[in-house]
Amino acid sequence: MTIQSKMYVLKTDSDEEIDVDSLACVTFLQSVRDAPQLSTTFYEFSGADGAVEGDSVFKPKSVTCNFLIQAANVNDYKLAEQAFYDFFYERKSYYVRFSRMPGIRYKVIPAAADIQLSENGKWSKITLELNNFSGYGESVTSSLNPQFINDNYQFGEGLLADNYRYIHKENRFSIYNPGSVAVDPRRNFLTITVMGDTRNNLVIDNQTTLERFECYREMNLDNKDILTINQTTPKLNGVAIGIDTSGGLISLAPGWNDLMFNNISRTYVTFDFYSLYT
């Protein structure tokens, strides 16, 4: 027996997903996701052969969804069709995910729709194109959510979940990024929280990516000082302190990232992020 595929939508103003099949007269049929598309910059120099490879970025891609709208009569069909458009066509982006890969969601905005209306006007097949403008999908939960390991399908390959921790009390540890795309704080959600007693400058090294962040302000655990690096903005106890840092950024490469925290004791560190997939 074939299990019916499901589509779920999470709007930006809601914490609850909506099963598309719960819409009046609507049945989700299938989805097709475009292959990843890379855009690479090349540099040519006079007198030199060929070109030099520059940075590569993922281009936006489409997620194409097929639906069936079937009503008892023409009037009910027209109402259901209008409700369908009202639901999907919003000015703000939203997330969609599918039961065949339930741990990955895509941030989208609606594009074109194609309607194949029946002769009797009581049912139609609608093909809706959704623009995944970021170019990749992300995990449904973040790394500090207990469900994170279960949601990321890579952990199902016989690997031990106990090895993957995102809260640490050591100065040297590894963070595992299960995604296939680097988590770059200039574009992606990444929050690093640090508590402890610092001596001189706090230095954070990602020895995998060769990135370094330094904080020139002192911290004391007894004073409940908390340093948060929310994407590109460092704050101490909620106050921005970018001027008192080196301005460096810490990203997470796919796979293991070896982290070192120097000049700090009684360390308590958390990493919160969404894994990204092509």
C-alpha positions as CSV (number, residue, x, y, z in Angstrom):
1,M,0.0,0.0,0.0
2,T,1.4,3.4,-1.0
3,I,1.6,6.0,1.7
4,Q,0.1,9.3,0.6
5,S,2.6,12.1,0.4
6,K,2.0,15.1,2.7
7,M,2.8,18.8,2.5
8,Y,3.1,21.1,5.5
9,V,3.2,24.9,5.6
10,L,4.5,27.1,8.4
11,K,3.6,30.7,8.2
12,T,5.8,33.4,9.7
13,D,3.1,34.6,12.1
14,S,2.4,31.1,13.5
15,D,4.1,28.3,15.5
16,E,1.9,25.5,14.1
17,E,2.2,23.9,10.7
18,I,-0.8,23.4,8.5
19,D,-1.4,20.2,6.6
20,V,-2.3,21.3,3.1
21,D,-4.9,18.5,2.8
22,S,-6.8,20.2,5.6
23,L,-7.8,23.0,3.2
24,A,-11.3,22.6,1.8
25,C,-11.4,20.4,-1.3
26,V,-7.6,20.3,-1.7
27,T,-5.4,17.2,-2.0
28,F,-1.6,17.5,-2.3
29,L,-0.3,15.1,-4.9
30,Q,3.5,15.5,-5.2
31,S,6.4,17.9,-5.2
32,V,9.5,18.1,-7.4
33,R,12.6,20.0,-6.2
34,D,15.0,21.5,-8.8
35,A,18.6,20.4,-8.6
36,P,21.1,22.7,-6.8
37,Q,22.5,25.4,-9.0
38,L,25.9,27.0,-8.4
39,S,27.0,30.4,-9.6
40,T,30.8,30.8,-9.7
41,T,32.8,33.9,-10.2
42,F,35.9,33.6,-12.4
43,Y,38.6,36.2,-12.9
44,E,40.6,36.6,-16.1
45,F,44.0,38.3,-16.2
46,S,45.7,39.7,-19.3
47,G,48.5,37.5,-20.5
48,A,47.4,34.6,-18.3
49,D,45.9,31.3,-19.5
50,G,42.3,30.6,-18.6
51,A,40.7,32.0,-15.5
52,V,41.0,31.9,-11.8
53,E,38.2,30.4,-9.8
54,G,36.5,32.7,-7.3
55,D,33.6,32.3,-4.9
56,S,30.6,30.0,-5.6
57,V,27.1,30.6,-4.3
58,F,23.9,28.7,-4.6
59,K,21.3,30.3,-6.8
60,P,17.6,30.3,-6.0
61,K,15.7,27.1,-7.1
62,S,12.1,26.1,-7.6
63,V,10.0,23.6,-5.6
64,T,7.1,22.6,-7.9
65,C,4.0,21.2,-6.2
66,N,0.9,19.6,-7.7
67,F,-2.5,19.7,-6.1
68,L,-6.0,18.5,-6.9
69,I,-9.0,20.7,-6.1
70,Q,-12.3,18.7,-6.3
71,A,-15.7,20.1,-5.3
72,A,-19.3,19.0,-5.4
73,N,-20.4,21.8,-7.7
74,V,-19.0,24.7,-9.6
75,N,-19.7,27.3,-6.9
76,D,-18.0,25.2,-4.3
77,Y,-15.0,24.8,-6.6
78,K,-14.7,28.5,-7.1
79,L,-14.7,29.1,-3.4
80,A,-12.1,26.4,-2.9
81,E,-9.9,27.8,-5.6
82,Q,-10.0,31.3,-4.1
83,A,-9.2,29.9,-0.7
84,F,-6.2,28.1,-2.2
85,Y,-4.8,31.3,-3.6
86,D,-5.5,33.2,-0.4
87,F,-3.5,30.6,1.5
88,F,-0.5,30.3,-0.7
89,Y,-0.1,33.8,-2.1
90,E,1.2,36.0,0.7
91,R,3.7,38.9,0.5
92,K,5.9,37.3,3.2
93,S,7.9,34.1,2.8
94,Y,7.0,30.9,4.6
95,Y,8.3,27.4,5.2
96,V,7.2,24.2,3.4
97,R,8.2,20.6,4.1
98,F,7.2,17.2,2.8
99,S,6.5,13.9,4.5
100,R,9.0,12.1,2.2
101,M,11.9,14.2,3.7
102,P,10.3,15.4,7.0
103,G,13.4,16.7,8.6
104,I,14.1,19.4,5.9
105,R,12.1,22.5,5.3
106,Y,12.4,25.2,2.5
107,K,11.8,28.9,2.8
108,V,9.8,29.9,-0.2
109,I,7.7,32.6,-1.8
110,P,5.0,31.7,-4.4
111,A,5.7,32.2,-8.1
112,A,3.6,31.0,-11.0
113,A,0.6,28.7,-11.0
114,D,-0.8,26.6,-13.8
115,I,-4.4,25.4,-13.7
116,Q,-5.9,22.5,-15.7
117,L,-9.6,22.9,-15.2
118,S,-12.0,20.1,-16.0
119,E,-14.8,20.5,-18.5
120,N,-17.5,20.4,-15.9
121,G,-15.7,23.1,-13.8
122,K,-15.9,21.1,-10.6
123,W,-12.3,20.0,-10.3
124,S,-8.8,21.0,-11.5
125,K,-5.1,20.1,-11.2
126,I,-3.0,23.0,-10.1
127,T,0.8,23.2,-10.5
128,L,2.3,25.7,-8.1
129,E,5.9,26.9,-8.4
130,L,7.5,28.0,-5.2
131,N,10.7,30.0,-5.2
132,N,13.3,28.7,-2.7
133,F,15.2,31.9,-2.9
134,S,17.9,30.9,-0.4
135,G,19.0,28.1,-2.7
136,Y,18.9,25.4,0.1
137,G,16.8,23.8,2.7
138,E,17.3,23.7,6.5
139,S,16.6,21.5,9.4
140,V,13.2,21.8,11.0
141,T,14.7,22.3,14.5
142,S,17.8,24.0,15.7
143,S,20.7,22.3,17.4
144,L,19.6,23.1,20.9
145,N,16.3,21.4,20.4
146,P,16.3,17.8,21.7
147,Q,14.6,16.7,18.5
148,F,17.5,18.1,16.3
149,I,19.4,14.8,16.1
150,N,16.2,12.8,15.1
151,D,15.3,15.4,12.5
152,N,18.6,15.2,10.7
153,Y,18.6,12.0,8.6
154,Q,22.4,11.7,8.6
155,F,22.2,10.6,12.2
156,G,20.3,7.6,11.2
157,E,23.4,5.9,9.6
158,G,24.4,4.0,12.7
159,L,26.1,6.9,14.4
160,L,25.7,7.4,18.1
161,A,23.7,10.5,19.0
162,D,25.6,10.8,22.3
163,N,28.6,12.0,20.4
164,Y,26.8,15.1,19.1
165,R,26.5,17.7,21.8
166,Y,25.9,21.5,21.4
167,I,26.3,22.4,25.1
168,H,29.9,22.2,26.4
169,K,31.7,22.9,29.7
170,E,35.2,22.2,28.3
171,N,37.6,24.6,26.6
172,R,38.3,22.3,23.7
173,F,35.6,20.3,21.9
174,S,34.1,19.6,18.5
175,I,30.8,20.7,17.0
176,Y,29.2,18.6,14.3
177,N,27.3,20.3,11.5
178,P,25.2,17.5,9.9
179,G,24.3,19.7,6.9
180,S,26.0,19.7,3.5
181,V,26.4,23.6,3.5
182,A,28.5,25.7,5.8
183,V,26.7,27.8,8.4
184,D,27.8,31.3,7.7
185,P,26.7,33.9,10.3
186,R,26.7,36.6,7.7
187,R,23.7,34.9,6.1
188,N,22.5,32.1,8.4
189,F,21.2,31.8,11.9
190,L,24.0,31.0,14.3
191,T,24.1,32.0,18.0
192,I,27.1,31.2,20.2
193,T,26.6,31.8,24.0
194,V,29.5,31.9,26.4
195,M,29.7,32.1,30.2
196,G,32.7,31.8,32.4
197,D,35.6,33.6,34.0
198,T,38.0,35.3,31.5
199,R,41.6,36.3,31.8
200,N,42.9,38.9,29.4
201,N,41.1,38.5,26.1
202,L,38.7,35.6,25.4
203,V,39.8,33.9,22.1
204,I,37.6,31.6,20.2
205,D,39.3,29.6,17.4
206,N,37.6,27.3,14.9
207,Q,40.6,25.3,14.0
208,T,38.8,23.6,11.1
209,T,37.9,26.9,9.3
210,L,40.9,28.8,10.6
211,E,38.6,31.6,12.0
212,R,39.2,33.5,15.2
213,F,37.0,35.8,17.4
214,E,38.4,37.8,20.3
215,C,36.5,39.7,23.0
216,Y,38.4,42.3,24.9
217,R,35.9,42.7,27.8
218,E,36.2,40.7,31.0
219,M,33.5,38.2,32.1
220,N,32.7,36.7,35.5
221,L,30.5,33.7,36.1
222,D,29.5,34.9,39.6
223,N,28.3,38.1,38.1
224,K,26.2,36.1,35.6
225,D,27.9,37.7,32.6
226,I,26.7,36.3,29.3
227,L,28.4,36.8,25.9
228,T,26.2,36.1,23.0
229,I,27.3,36.2,19.4
230,N,24.1,36.3,17.4
231,Q,25.2,35.9,13.8
232,T,27.4,39.0,13.4
233,T,26.4,40.9,16.5
234,P,28.3,40.3,19.8
235,K,26.6,41.4,23.0
236,L,27.6,41.3,26.6
237,N,24.7,41.1,28.9
238,G,22.4,42.3,26.1
239,V,24.6,45.3,25.2
240,A,26.3,45.4,21.8
241,I,30.1,45.4,22.2
242,G,31.4,45.0,18.6
243,I,33.9,47.8,19.2
244,D,35.5,45.7,22.0
245,T,36.0,42.7,19.8
246,S,38.3,41.7,16.9
247,G,35.4,41.8,14.5
248,G,36.1,38.2,13.5
249,L,33.3,35.7,12.8
250,I,33.0,32.0,13.5
251,S,31.3,29.8,10.9
252,L,30.6,26.0,10.9
253,A,31.9,23.9,8.0
254,P,30.0,20.7,7.1
255,G,31.0,17.8,9.4
256,W,33.2,18.2,12.4
257,N,34.5,21.6,13.6
258,D,37.3,21.7,16.2
259,L,36.8,24.6,18.6
260,M,39.2,26.0,21.1
261,F,38.3,28.6,23.8
262,N,41.3,30.3,25.3
263,N,41.7,32.4,28.5
264,I,38.5,31.3,30.1
265,S,37.7,29.0,33.0
266,R,34.4,27.5,34.4
267,T,33.4,27.5,30.8
268,Y,29.8,27.1,29.6
269,V,29.2,27.3,25.8
270,T,26.3,26.6,23.6
271,F,26.0,26.6,19.8
272,D,22.5,27.0,18.2
273,F,22.0,26.7,14.5
274,Y,20.0,25.1,11.7
275,S,21.8,22.6,9.5
276,L,21.6,23.5,5.8
277,Y,21.1,21.1,2.8
278,T,21.5,21.6,-1.0
